[in-house]
């Protein structure tokens, strides 16, 4: 399976971003060479897959489509369906409190761990219909638990779906502990893993060494919180003033702006932590271009990335869960 290094995440589609804006963002990503599109049955109140299916059209054979099973879509009330477009517009204007309104009904209210065989069959058939395709490249168990790894009937059904050609790969979308268990002791059924690409987490850093040939590793959202962004910036600033660090790297990091931070972290994750691809929500053209530039024109050498990776992992000021 060959995929672009950057993936387009559909978590915002029909949530905080409407249909037209989502389609424009998908087209912009495609034009930049992005072929990996990551969605889920639960995204966009169960309708994000349909928008992706509309976008793909005759591009389907050139795209890698990942979707997820295990979290049921939230149902929108009639009131929320009516006010959501206006709320999105208000969010663009940065109206106070509007983001909270748009997020209501999101993952915190979802029901997790729904991994029955019957539910899997129904969910996948709906996904295929919405995506306008007869197969998906990757099917992830959404927020999988360790118990799901050893659920024999579920794994047998996933194997059957692969044999039928409806799914090319199956895997786990989960926290670092579950991914580590899946890599160490999971069945051969599992050949893809998606996880939060936290550069401060030693467990995530160990995935490259634990990985097996043929298992696809996909990271997501290395800058997940403002606290993490601030800690990345502080760590890199400390490196820039460290006299034991080569002067060339110090020069690159002095007064680092957002693009420098982006190049550093994407480089650390993709070249130093074993991830084959990294999924972002890239709804704004400026964000898309910055991410693409960070991958294509990273200013840091492999040795410099290794040094930064080590310093980030040695930082004790940020919890891996942050």
C-alpha positions, 0 to 999 in steps of 0.5 A, spaced: 500 500 500 502 506 497 500 513 500 502 520 501 506 522 507 500 527 509 493 525 510 487 529 510 483 528 516 475 528 516 473 529 523 471 536 522 467 535 516 459 537 517 461 538 524 465 545 525 466 545 517 460 545 512 459 541 506 462 546 501 468 548 505 469 541 506 469 539 498 474 545 497 479 543 502 479 536 499 480 538 492 486 543 495 489 537 498 488 532 492 491 538 488 497 538 493 498 530 492 495 528 498 491 521 497 490 519 504 483 520 506 481 518 513 474 518 516 469 514 520 462 512 521 461 517 527 464 523 523 459 529 521 453 526 525 454 520 520 454 524 514 462 525 513 463 519 509 458 521 504 461 528 503 468 524 502 464 519 497 462 525 493 469 528 493 472 522 490 468 520 484 473 518 479 479 519 483 477 513 488 482 508 485 488 513 486 486 514 493 487 511 500 481 511 504 481 509 511 474 509 515 473 506 522 468 502 526 466 502 533 463 509 535 456 510 533 454 517 530 450 522 534 444 524 532 442 531 531 436 534 533 432 538 529 434 545 532 441 543 532 441 541 524 437 548 523 442 552 527 449 549 525 450 553 519 449 559 522 454 557 528 459 555 523 459 562 520 459 565 527 465 561 529 469 564 523 468 570 526 470 568 532 464 569 536 465 567 544 463 561 546 461 558 539 466 553 538 463 549 545 456 550 541 458 546 535 462 541 539 456 539 543 454 532 541 461 530 539 465 524 541 464 526 549 457 524 548 459 518 544 458 510 546 465 507 545 467 500 545 461 497 540 465 491 537 459 486 535 460 482 529 453 484 527 455 492 528 461 491 524 457 488 518 452 493 518 457 499 519 461 497 514 455 496 509 453 503 511 460 506 510 461 503 503 454 506 501 456 513 503 463 512 500 460 510 494 465 504 493 465 497 494 471 496 498 475 501 503 483 500 504 483 501 511 478 499 517 480 501 524 477 499 530 475 506 533 478 507 540 479 500 541 480 497 547 485 491 549 479 487 550 477 488 542 484 485 540 483 478 543 475 478 541 476 472 536 469 472 533 471 480 531 477 478 528 474 472 524 469 477 521 475 482 519 479 476 516 472 474 512 471 481 510 479 481 507 478 475 504 471 478 501 475 484 498 471 489 502 477 491 506 484 491 504 487 492 511 484 492 518 487 495 524 487 499 531 485 506 532 487 507 539 491 510 545 498 508 545 498 502 550 493 499 546 497 500 540 503 497 543 499 491 545 497 490 538 504 490 536 507 486 541 501 480 541 496 482 536 493 477 531 496 477 524 489 480 522 491 487 524 496 490 519 495 498 521 495 502 527 493 509 528 495 513 534 496 520 537 503 522 535 505 525 541 513 527 541 513 527 548 511 520 549 516 514 550 511 509 548 509 512 541 517 513 540 518 505 541 513 503 536 518 503 530 522 498 534 516 494 535 513 494 529 513 488 524 514 488 516 508 490 513 504 494 519 502 501 517 503 506 522 499 512 521 500 518 526 495 524 528 495 531 531 502 531 534 500 539 536 493 536 540 493 542 545 496 549 546 500 546 552 503 541 548 505 546 543 508 551 548 512 545 551 514 544 544 516 551 543 520 551 550 524 545 548 526 547 542 528 554 545 532 551 550 536 547 545 537 553 541 541 556 547 545 550 549 552 550 548 553 543 547 548 543 541 552 544 534 551 551 532 548 550 525 542 547 529 542 553 534 542 557 528 536 554 525 532 554 532 533 561 534 527 565 534 523 559 531 516 561 528 511 556 527 513 554 520 520 552 524 516 548 529 512 545 524 518 542 520 521 540 527 515 536 529 513 533 523 520 531 521 521 528 528 514 524 527 515 521 520 523 520 520 524 519 527 518 515 530 517 510 525 510 513 522 509 512 515 504 517 514 501 523 519 493 525 518 491 532 519 485 536 519 487 541 513 481 545 512 484 552 511 489 553 505 494 556 509 495 550 514 495 545 508 500 549 504 504 549 511 504 542 512 506 540 505 512 545 505 514 542 512 514 535 509 517 537 502 522 542 505 524 540 512 531 544 514 533 539 519 538 533 517 537 526 520 542 527 526 538 534 528 532 531 528 534 525 532 537 530 537 531 534 538 527 527 538 531 525 544 530 532 548 523 532 547 523 525 550 527 527 556 522 532 557 519 531 564 514 537 564 509 534 560 505 528 561 504 524 555 497 524 555 497 532 554 
